[in-house]
Amino acid sequence: MSLKINHRREARPDPVGWEHRRSPDQASNADLLWYFFPGDIEILSGGTVLASEVGSVPALHFVAAMIGARDALGLDIDSSYSYTFTEADQSINFQRTNDEVRIECSFSTNVLTVSIDDFLREICLFSRREIEDLGGGYPALLVHPLVNDLLRKCGDEGEAAAS
């Protein structure tokens, strides 16, 4: 069963992301992680969807968290990782048991179970895809040290998974 992670940034009549007021390529790491590119999370597998509707999950913070989830679950066959939304009382929980990862969240009754290999591969594909998408709109962002560090963390695995 394949896994797909998306971060959906939607045009709103009242834009909230700092990218509408300040240049993201000049932002501090903390500002870039917490205040730029807010949106919703969507995780899909086998026709089942987990989708938030808070509109305030910062893209690069979520990318960094998913890399953290990959690192935590990739090391131990009995491990877990939780991502808590800062602007809403919601969370996504990842629980690895042997070669499977169970993904559940507070904003849906749906639960996903995927192989650890699919999970690890999709984290890097998602991270690279998200950063490349942001770089398409803000090319100077691709030279920001934080963005380069996130790309480096998924460099080899992202390239291998894409081949």
C-alpha positions in Angstrom: 0.0 0.0 0.0 1.6 3.3 -1.0 1.7 6.4 1.2 1.4 10.0 0.1 1.9 13.1 2.3 0.9 16.6 1.2 0.9 20.0 2.7 -1.8 22.1 1.1 -1.4 25.8 1.1 -4.6 27.5 0.0 -5.2 31.0 -1.1 -7.3 32.8 1.5 -8.9 36.2 1.3 -7.0 37.1 4.5 -3.5 35.6 3.9 -1.8 34.7 7.2 1.7 33.5 6.2 4.6 35.8 6.8 5.6 35.1 3.2 2.9 37.7 2.3 4.7 40.4 4.4 8.4 39.5 4.5 10.9 37.8 2.3 11.3 34.1 3.4 14.9 33.9 2.2 16.0 36.5 4.7 14.0 35.1 7.7 15.6 33.5 10.7 15.4 29.8 11.1 12.8 30.1 13.9 10.6 32.5 11.9 10.9 30.3 8.8 9.9 27.2 10.8 6.9 28.8 12.6 5.4 31.6 10.6 5.9 31.0 6.9 3.8 28.9 4.5 0.9 27.8 6.7 -1.6 25.2 5.4 -3.2 21.8 6.0 -1.9 18.3 6.2 -3.1 15.4 4.1 -1.9 11.8 4.4 -3.3 9.2 2.0 -2.9 5.5 1.6 -5.1 2.9 0.0 -8.0 5.2 -0.5 -8.0 6.3 3.1 -7.3 10.0 3.9 -6.3 11.8 7.0 -6.8 15.6 6.4 -6.5 18.5 8.8 -8.6 21.6 8.4 -6.8 24.1 10.6 -5.0 25.9 7.8 -2.1 26.9 10.2 0.5 24.1 10.0 3.8 25.8 8.8 5.2 23.9 5.8 8.9 23.8 6.9 8.1 23.0 10.5 6.1 20.0 9.3 8.8 18.9 6.9 11.3 19.1 9.8 9.0 17.1 12.0 8.5 14.4 9.4 12.2 14.1 9.1 12.2 13.7 12.9 9.5 11.0 12.6 11.6 9.2 10.0 14.6 9.3 12.2 12.8 8.1 15.3 10.8 5.3 13.6 13.7 4.2 11.4 15.9 3.3 14.3 13.7 1.1 16.5 11.1 -1.6 15.6 9.0 -0.5 18.6 8.9 3.3 18.5 6.6 6.2 18.2 6.5 9.9 17.2 3.9 12.5 17.7 3.4 15.8 15.9 1.2 18.3 17.8 -0.2 21.3 16.0 0.7 24.5 17.8 -2.3 26.6 16.7 -4.9 23.9 17.3 -5.5 21.1 19.8 -4.7 18.4 17.3 -2.0 15.9 16.6 -0.8 13.1 14.3 0.7 10.0 15.9 3.0 7.5 14.3 3.6 4.1 15.9 6.0 1.6 14.5 5.6 -2.1 15.4 8.1 -4.4 13.6 7.8 -3.5 9.9 4.6 -1.5 10.0 3.7 2.1 10.9 0.3 3.0 12.2 -0.7 6.6 11.5 -3.6 8.1 13.4 -4.7 11.6 14.3 -7.0 13.5 16.5 -8.9 15.1 13.6 -10.1 11.9 11.9 -11.4 8.5 12.9 -9.5 7.0 10.0 -6.3 5.1 10.7 -3.6 4.2 8.2 -1.1 1.3 8.4 1.8 1.2 6.0 5.1 -0.6 5.7 8.1 1.1 7.3 9.8 1.1 3.9 7.0 3.1 2.3 6.9 5.4 5.3 10.7 6.1 5.2 10.7 6.6 1.4 7.6 8.9 1.4 9.1 11.2 4.1 12.0 12.0 1.9 10.0 12.3 -1.2 7.5 14.6 0.5 10.3 16.7 2.0 12.1 17.2 -1.3 8.8 17.8 -3.1 7.6 20.4 -0.6 10.9 22.3 -0.6 11.2 22.3 -4.4 7.6 23.6 -4.6 8.3 26.4 -2.2 11.6 27.1 -4.1 9.6 27.5 -7.3 7.7 30.5 -5.8 10.7 31.8 -3.8 13.9 30.7 -5.6 16.2 32.5 -3.1 14.7 30.2 -0.3 16.7 27.3 -1.8 20.0 28.9 -0.5 18.7 29.4 3.0 20.8 27.4 5.5 17.7 25.8 7.2 16.3 24.7 3.8 19.7 23.3 2.8 19.9 21.4 6.0 16.5 19.8 5.5 17.4 18.9 1.9 20.7 17.4 3.1 18.8 15.2 5.6 16.8 13.6 2.7 19.5 13.8 0.0 20.6 10.2 -0.7 17.3 8.5 0.4 15.2 11.0 -1.6 17.2 10.5 -4.7 17.3 6.7 -4.3 13.5 6.5 -3.8 12.8 8.7 -6.8 14.8 6.4 -9.1 
